[in-house]
Amino acid sequence: MIWILCILVVIAILVFIIDIKTKQKNNEETEEKEADTSAETTKECPYYKAMLLTKNEWYFYINTLKPLEEKYNIKVLPKVRMEDVVGVKKTIDKKEKASARGKVKSRHFDFVITNPNLKILLIIELDDRSHETEKTIKNDEFKNSVLNQVGIPYIRITKSDSEKFEDMLCDTLKINKKTS
């Protein structure tokens, strides 16, 4: 009877030792994986700090839009995602909804004009030479179509039109032009 008890004790000790060895091995593997992922973070980063606005957008913002903010009590928001301006109806089927969302989630508007409470009043798109390619023309037509369907006014403006922008803004928003 004692020898059975001794065998059970030896088996328990062996199980205990095997369990400890297994845990040590798992810890070593985890440490190796963590070392591998930290090595990945030391690789050269594929990103760089980008500018929010292009040179043309920046000049238009500073010289044309910024002075009108206080004058007309409006807010100018640059580079707003299209999906933040127009939503996808919940009543359409799942596949159609995913497709519609896919068309707006990666696009943006150059500038969104809002009232002080951030109610959208107007979308502004600057059209420079980059808007002359077939791809950008189709993209612009899509944006125009969506904005027309949801009833949000928009202005497409070229550099040569920027002097007339205040008049265009007042006409579109149906407000009187202020002289200062």
C-alpha positions as CSV (number, residue, x, y, z in Angstrom):
1,M,0.0,0.0,0.0
2,I,2.8,2.4,0.8
3,W,4.5,1.8,-2.5
4,I,1.2,2.8,-4.3
5,L,1.2,6.0,-2.3
6,C,4.9,6.6,-3.2
7,I,4.1,6.1,-6.9
8,L,1.2,8.6,-6.7
9,V,3.5,11.1,-5.0
10,V,6.2,10.6,-7.7
11,I,3.5,11.0,-10.5
12,A,2.2,14.2,-8.8
13,I,5.8,15.6,-8.6
14,L,6.4,14.7,-12.3
15,V,3.1,16.4,-13.4
16,F,4.1,19.5,-11.3
17,I,7.5,19.6,-13.0
18,I,6.1,19.1,-16.5
19,D,3.5,21.9,-15.8
20,I,6.3,24.3,-14.7
21,K,8.4,23.5,-17.8
22,T,5.4,24.1,-20.1
23,K,4.7,27.5,-18.5
24,Q,8.4,28.5,-18.8
25,K,8.4,27.5,-22.5
26,N,5.2,29.5,-23.1
27,N,6.7,32.5,-21.3
28,E,9.8,32.3,-23.5
29,E,7.7,32.1,-26.7
30,T,5.6,35.1,-25.6
31,E,8.8,37.1,-24.9
32,E,10.2,36.2,-28.3
33,K,6.9,37.3,-30.0
34,E,7.0,40.6,-28.0
35,A,10.7,41.1,-29.1
36,D,9.7,40.4,-32.7
37,T,6.9,43.0,-32.6
38,S,9.1,45.6,-31.0
39,A,11.6,45.0,-33.7
40,E,8.8,45.8,-36.3
41,T,8.2,49.2,-34.7
42,T,11.9,50.1,-35.2
43,K,11.6,49.6,-38.9
44,E,11.4,52.8,-41.0
45,C,7.9,54.3,-40.7
46,P,6.1,54.4,-44.0
47,Y,4.3,57.7,-43.1
48,Y,5.2,61.4,-43.0
49,K,3.5,64.4,-41.6
50,A,1.2,65.7,-44.3
51,M,-0.2,69.2,-44.8
52,L,-3.9,69.6,-44.2
53,L,-4.4,71.9,-47.1
54,T,-2.8,72.2,-50.5
55,K,-1.1,75.5,-51.3
56,N,-4.1,76.7,-53.3
57,E,-6.5,75.7,-50.6
58,W,-4.4,77.4,-47.9
59,Y,-4.3,80.7,-49.9
60,F,-8.0,80.6,-50.6
61,Y,-8.7,79.9,-46.9
62,I,-6.5,82.7,-45.6
63,N,-7.2,85.3,-48.2
64,T,-10.9,84.7,-49.0
65,L,-12.7,82.5,-46.4
66,K,-11.1,83.5,-43.1
67,P,-12.0,87.2,-43.5
68,L,-15.6,86.3,-44.2
69,E,-16.0,84.2,-41.0
70,E,-16.4,87.1,-38.7
71,K,-18.1,89.4,-41.3
72,Y,-20.9,86.9,-41.9
73,N,-20.8,85.0,-38.6
74,I,-20.0,81.7,-40.2
75,K,-17.5,78.9,-39.6
76,V,-15.2,77.4,-42.2
77,L,-14.3,73.8,-41.7
78,P,-11.6,72.4,-44.0
79,K,-11.3,68.9,-45.4
80,V,-14.5,67.4,-44.0
81,R,-15.2,63.8,-44.9
82,M,-18.1,63.4,-47.2
83,E,-19.5,60.7,-44.9
84,D,-19.7,63.3,-42.1
85,V,-21.9,65.6,-44.3
86,V,-24.1,63.0,-46.0
87,G,-25.4,59.8,-44.3
88,V,-26.6,56.6,-45.9
89,K,-30.3,55.8,-45.3
90,K,-30.9,53.0,-42.9
91,T,-33.9,51.8,-44.9
92,I,-31.9,50.3,-47.7
93,D,-30.7,46.7,-47.7
94,K,-27.3,45.8,-46.1
95,K,-25.4,45.2,-49.4
96,E,-26.7,48.4,-51.0
97,K,-25.9,50.3,-47.8
98,A,-22.3,49.0,-47.7
99,S,-21.8,50.0,-51.3
100,A,-23.3,53.5,-50.8
101,R,-21.1,54.0,-47.7
102,G,-18.1,52.9,-49.6
103,K,-18.6,55.7,-52.1
104,V,-18.6,58.5,-49.5
105,K,-16.3,57.3,-46.7
106,S,-13.0,58.0,-48.4
107,R,-13.9,61.3,-50.1
108,H,-13.8,64.8,-48.6
109,F,-15.1,68.3,-49.3
110,D,-12.5,71.1,-49.5
111,F,-14.5,73.4,-47.2
112,V,-17.8,73.2,-45.4
113,I,-19.4,76.5,-44.4
114,T,-21.6,76.3,-41.2
115,N,-23.5,78.6,-38.9
116,P,-22.1,79.1,-35.4
117,N,-24.0,76.0,-34.3
118,L,-22.3,73.9,-37.0
119,K,-25.4,73.5,-39.1
120,I,-24.2,72.9,-42.7
121,L,-24.9,75.9,-45.0
122,L,-22.7,75.4,-48.0
123,I,-20.0,73.2,-49.5
124,I,-17.1,74.7,-51.3
125,E,-14.9,72.8,-53.8
126,L,-11.8,74.4,-55.3
127,D,-11.3,73.2,-58.8
128,D,-7.7,73.6,-60.0
129,R,-5.9,71.8,-62.8
130,S,-6.1,68.5,-60.9
131,H,-9.9,68.5,-61.6
132,E,-9.4,68.2,-65.3
133,T,-8.7,64.4,-65.4
134,E,-11.4,61.9,-66.2
135,K,-11.3,60.4,-62.8
136,T,-11.7,63.7,-60.9
137,I,-14.4,64.8,-63.3
138,K,-16.4,61.7,-62.4
139,N,-15.7,62.2,-58.7
140,D,-16.9,65.8,-58.9
141,E,-20.0,64.7,-60.8
142,F,-20.7,62.2,-58.1
143,K,-20.3,64.8,-55.3
144,N,-22.5,67.2,-57.2
145,S,-25.2,64.6,-57.7
146,V,-25.2,63.6,-54.0
147,L,-25.3,67.2,-52.8
148,N,-28.2,68.0,-55.2
149,Q,-30.1,64.9,-54.0
150,V,-29.8,65.7,-50.3
151,G,-30.4,69.5,-50.8
152,I,-27.0,70.9,-49.7
153,P,-25.9,73.9,-51.8
154,Y,-22.4,74.0,-53.1
155,I,-20.1,76.2,-55.0
156,R,-17.3,75.0,-57.3
157,I,-14.7,77.7,-57.6
158,T,-11.6,78.3,-59.6
159,K,-8.7,80.5,-58.7
160,S,-9.9,83.2,-61.2
161,D,-13.4,83.2,-59.5
162,S,-12.0,83.9,-56.0
163,E,-12.6,87.7,-56.3
164,K,-16.3,87.0,-57.0
165,F,-16.5,84.5,-54.1
166,E,-18.1,86.8,-51.6
167,D,-20.9,87.7,-54.1
168,M,-21.4,84.0,-54.8
169,L,-21.5,83.2,-51.1
170,C,-24.1,85.9,-50.4
171,D,-26.2,84.8,-53.4
172,T,-26.1,81.1,-52.4
173,L,-26.9,81.7,-48.7
174,K,-29.4,84.5,-49.6
175,I,-27.8,87.1,-47.4
176,N,-27.1,90.7,-48.0
177,K,-23.5,91.6,-48.8
178,K,-22.0,93.6,-46.0
179,T,-19.6,96.4,-46.8
180,S,-16.8,97.0,-44.3
